[in-house]
């Protein structure tokens, strides 16, 4: 039997099948990172789980590379390839069950979609920092965000997942069925199948008290030391993170300071609103404040506050590590490299991952770094490809200075395309078990366009 044709594929799916020469081809092949320039043989804009099953079968039978795309935010561009792309971005339905405090989201849902649906019921789950990020990619890699100290990681709130495996089967993975697959999906990234639906546990979060607080770089050491001490045993409703950022032209920042680098803390108090001002005061007391935009706001407003800094079409190159102890030596390395931020889009974030994240055993899910206090990322993002060499060098030099003061592994969702040699350390003690699950569900490594766990 010969390989299937694109015409046969087109007859079997509900969604659009886009090939080179189609009017929409150039748009369909794009991902957020403009550094990635792949030319897929076919992009299937899947309309439902059946389309995903058909597309997986087609890629396997055609012996083609297969990429699964949700939000398209993968920094290495894993949402595309030169073979077959299963584009789930049209599958964005969210159904909230307020009585059970759960929500089911289709595989192409963004966190903006998800938050809009759950906020109406005064509910939320941990979901990233940028609202255009896909629910799928973030959750499968672990899921760090504003609410993780109180609610745990996104993957810790996953109740079940509908998965299309490499042999085209549709499985439900949960604590009750296909438990090994469910374990691996929670932190093992896209290695085990295409997830068409996620069911999450929700917490009572509607409005939060928070926002960005900017300080002069000369106070960066004091701010980082103070944050390090505070976050060790702060109330778990207190989230947020320190960051280095060039000031964008926003009205709350003095106009004559636009374009200058600052250290900031993005605060998020998710407890009772009437306690918010007092809770956030600990950040204001760390150093003299240059500018702030802090107060009560809907949680979705904070989750989308930085979207404008990360539009589609930037060049992306990132490096990251987990950090158990933010040592004085690590802080010194930050102070040396952070002031050289190349453009307003680039940033450095130091996310706390303690609190509820630490109450999950390191082998309970695939996300192994349960003893880490921080997940640090140097997110190089800039508009002009002419600056690639210089800006990639800034990220690499910064990373080289930080790495000796960090854990060997990093958060899988922050890994670059040249980080494949770090796969084992990124999964720490869980790697061998992940290989076993990979062999069980994808022995031919069909799902290899990712930070790949080889069977």
N, C-alpha and C positions, 0 to 999 in steps of 0.2 A: 504494500500500500504506500503510495507516494505521500509527500508532505502536503499538509492542507494549504489551500490558496487563500489569499486575502478576500477573494470573492465569496468563498465558502464561509469565512469568518463573518463577513458583512451580513450574510443571510441569517446568521445564527444569533446575532446580538441586537438588542434594542437601541443601544447608544450609537453615536457616530463613530465610524471607522475612518481615520484620517491617515493618508499616505502622502509621500512626496509628490508635489504637484497639486495637492488640494489647496484651495484658497486659504484655508485656516491652518495649514501645516506649520508655518513659521511660528504662529502664536501657540499652537498645540505642543510644540517641542521645547518651549521655554520653561526654565525653572528660575527660581529667585536669584540664584548665583549666576550672574552674567559671564563669569569666567568659564562656565560649562557650556560647551557647544557640541551637542550630540545631534545626530540625524537619524531618528528612529525609522525603521522600515514601516512601522505601523503604530499609531496611537489609538487606543480604544477608549473612548469617553464612556466608561461603564455607567449604566443606568440603574443597575441592581446587582444583587449577589450572583444571579444567573449569568450576567455578562462577565463578571469576574471569573467564574468557573470556566466559562467558554474561552476567555482570553488566556487563562493559565494553561488550559489544555492545548490551545493553539501554539503557544510559545514552546511548550514541552515537545509537542509533535513536530514542530518546525525546527527543533534544536537551536532555538534562538535565545539570545540574552533576554531576560525579563526584568523590567523595572516596575515597581508599584509606587504610584504617586498619590499622596493625599494633599497636604498643603503646599508641597514643592519647596519647603524651606531647607531641606538637607544641604548642608554646606558643601559636601563633596559632589552634590548633584545626583544623588542616588535615585531621584525621582525621574530619571531619564536614562536612556542608553541608545545604542545604535541598532537595537533589535526591536522588541515589543514593549510598549508602555501600556500598562493597565492604569488609566487615569481615573481615580475615584473622586475627583473634585466636584463632580455633579451629584454625588451621593452625600447630601449634607443635612438630612433630616435628624431632628432631635425630639425624642418623646420623654417628657418628665412624668414620673409617678410621684406626686407630692406626698401621698400617704406612706409609701415605702421609702421615701427620700432616695429615689434612684432616678437615673436618666439613661436612656439608650441613644447612642449617637452613631450615625452611619460613618463608614470609613473615610469619607472625604471631608468630614466636618472640621471646621476651624474652631479655635477656642472662642473667637468672637461669636460664632453661631451658637456654640454651647452655652456661653455665659448669658447671651440674650434670652435663651429659652429657660435656663434655670433661675435667673435673677427674678423673673416674674413671680416665682414662688418663694423668694427669700432663701435660695439654696445655691450652693456652689461646690466645686471640688478643685483640687490643686491643678492649675493649668497654665504654666509658662509665664512669660513676661511680655510677649508680643501676640496680639490677638489674631493675627493672620496665620500663625503657626497651626499646622494640622494637629488635631487631637491624636491621630494614629501614631505618627512618628514620635511625638513627644512621649506618649504613654509607653510605647514599646521599648523606648530607650530608658525609661524610668519615670521621668516627669517631675522636674524641679520647678518650683514656682513660689509665688508670694505666700501661699497658704500651707506650705509643706511642713513647717515646724508644728503646726496645730493639727493638720489633717493627714499628714504623711504625703508621700509621693503620689503622682497620678496613678502609677501602677499599683500602689497599695490600696487604692480605692476601686480597683477594677474587680467586678463581680463575675463577669463572664465575657467571652469574646466569640463571635462567629468567625470562623477561619476557613479559607479555601486553601487546602494543602497542595503540595506539588503534584499529586496524582489526580487533582481536580475534585477531590471530595470536599463536601461542606460539613464541617465539624463545629460543635459547640464545646468550648474549653472553659472549665470552671473547676472549683474545688471538688465537684461531684463527678465530673466526666472529663476524660483526657487530662487528668491532673498534671501529668508530666509536661504536656504542651502548655497548659495554663501557667505552670511555674516558669517555663522558658520565655513565654511572651512578656512576662513582667520584668523587663530589663534587658532581654536578649535581642532586642531590635527586630528588624524585619526578616530574620533568618529562617523562619519556620512556616511562613505562609502569608497570604494576603488577608488581612482582617477586614471584614466588611461591616462589622458592627461591634461597638463596645458598650458594655453596661457598667455604669459607675454608681458607687455609693456617694451620696451628697451630704454636706454639712450645712448647718444653719448660718450661712453668710449671705448678707444682702448688701448693706452699706458698710464701708470701712472708713477708718480715719487714717489718712496718710498722704503721701506725695513726696516729691524730691526736696532735699535740703542741701544747699551748696555751701562749701567752705573753701577758703583759700588753700592752695597747695601747700603752703608753709605749715599748715596745721594737719597735713595728711597723716603724719606719724602719730600724732595725738588721737586723731579720729579712729584710725585702725586699731590702735592699742585699746582704746576705750570700747570700741565695738567688740573686739575679741573678748574682753572681760565681761561685758554686758550680756552677750548672746549665749554665754555658757549656761546660764540658768535663768534667762529672761522668761516671763510668761509665754506660753506657747502660742497665744493669740498674737504675739508681736513678731511680725515677719519683716521682710525688707532686706536690703543688702547695701554694702559700700560699693562705690563705682568710681572710676576715673572717666571724665567726659569733657569734651570741649563744649562750652556753653552755646546752645543754639539760639537763634534770635526770637526768644519768647518774651512776652510782655512783663513777666514777673522778674526777669533778670535785667539789671541795669544795662542800658543800651551800650554804654562804653565798655562793657565787659563781654559782649557777644564775641565769640571766636576765641576766647581764652580757656585754657584747661583748668578744671577744678576737681577736687574730690567732692563727692556727694554721698548722701545716704538716701535711698528711696525707702521711705517708711510705709509699713502697712500694719495697722492695728485692726484685727478682725474680731475683737471682743466687743463688749457693750460700748456703743458710740459715746455715751456720756463719760467714759473713762479714757477716750482717745487722746484728748489733749494732754492729760497727765502722762499717759503711756509714751507718747512721742516726745515729751519734754526731755527725756533722757538723751535723745539724739541732739536736740538743740543745745544742751548743756556741754556737749563734747568739745565745742570750739565756737568762736564767733561765727555767726551765720551771715553769709553774703546775700543770699536770696533763698526764698522757699515758696513752694506752692502746695501748702499742706492744709488739710481740713477734711470734713466728711464728704464722701463721694460714693456713688455706686461702685461696687467691686469691678464691674466691667469697664468703668471709666479708667481705673488704675491699670487694668490689664491691657488696655489699648493705648495708654498714655505715650508710649514710645514708638508707636507704629510709623509715624511720619519720618523717623530717623532710619527706618529699615524698609524703604520702598523696594519693590521688585526692580532688578536690573543693576544692582551694585555688584562690584567685585568682592568676593568673600574669601578670606583665609583665616582660620581660627586655630588656636592651640589651647589645651586645657589640662588640668590636673586636679585630683582630689587633694585636700589639705587637712591633715588631722590636727596640726597645731600651727596657727599663724604666728610663726616665730618672729623675733625682732630682726633676724637676718632676712627672712622673707619680706618683711615690711620694707627693709632697706633696699631690697631688689626692686620692689614696686616703685619706691620713691625715685630710683635711678631711671627707670624706663617709662613709667606712665606719663610723665610730663611731655614726652615726645609723641604723644598721640598725633597721628598724621592728619586726620580730618574729623569733622563733627560726627560722622556716622560711626567711626571706630570707637570702641569702648572696652573697658575692663570691668568685669563684675565678679564679686566674691560672695557667692550665695551660701547662706547658712543651711546646712542639711542635718541639723540635730533635732532635738525634741522628739516628735512622733516618729520621725525617720529612724531614730535610734532604737525604738521599741520593737522593730522588726528584725528578726535574726538574719545574719548575713547569708544564710543558705535557705531562707524561707521563700525568697524570690531570686531571680537571676541577678538583680541589682545587689552587688556584693559589698560595696563600700559603706557599710552601716556604722563603721566607727569613724568615718570622716566627719569633720565639723564643717568644712566648707567645700564647695565645688567652684573652682576658679576658672574663668575663661578670658582669654585675650582674643576679642572678636575684631579682627581686622576687616573693615568694610569701607569701601571707597568707590566713587563713581567713575574714575578715569583709568582705563586699562594701561595707559602710559605710566601710571604710578605703581604698577604691580610689583616690579622688582624691589623697589625701595620699601614699599609697605609690607610685603612678605618678609623682607629682612628685619623690619621692626618687630613683627610678631615673633619670628624665630629667635631673635636676640633676647627679647623679653622672656620668652619661654625658657631659653637656656639658662637665664639668670634665676628663674623661679623654680625650675625642676629639682635642683638639689635640696630644696626646702619643702618638697611636696611628696605625696605618695607616687608610686611608680605609675599607677593607672589613672585614667581620667574618665569623665562622664561620656558615655558613648555618643550622645547627641551632639557633643561639642567637638568630636574628632574630625580631623581634616582627611583629605583623600590620601595623603602620604603617611597615615597613621596605622596602616594595616599590620605593621610589625608590633603594634601595641595591643592586639586583640586579647591575647592571653592575660596580660597584666590588667587590662581594663575590666575583665571579668573575675580576676583574682582567683579565689578558691572554687568558683563555680564553673570554670571553663570546661573541665573534663565532663561534667554532667551535661553541660550544654551541647557538647559534641555528641553525646549519646542520644539526646533528644533530636538533634539534627539528623543523625543517622536513621532514626525511627520515622521521621516525617518528611525528610527531604534528602534521601541518600544520594541523589544525583546532583545536589547543590543547584537546583533550578533557581532558588532565591539566593543569588550570590552578589547581586548589585546592592551592596550594603557593607557595613563593617563585618566582614564575613567570617563566620564560624565554619570551618571546612569539615565536612563529614569524614 
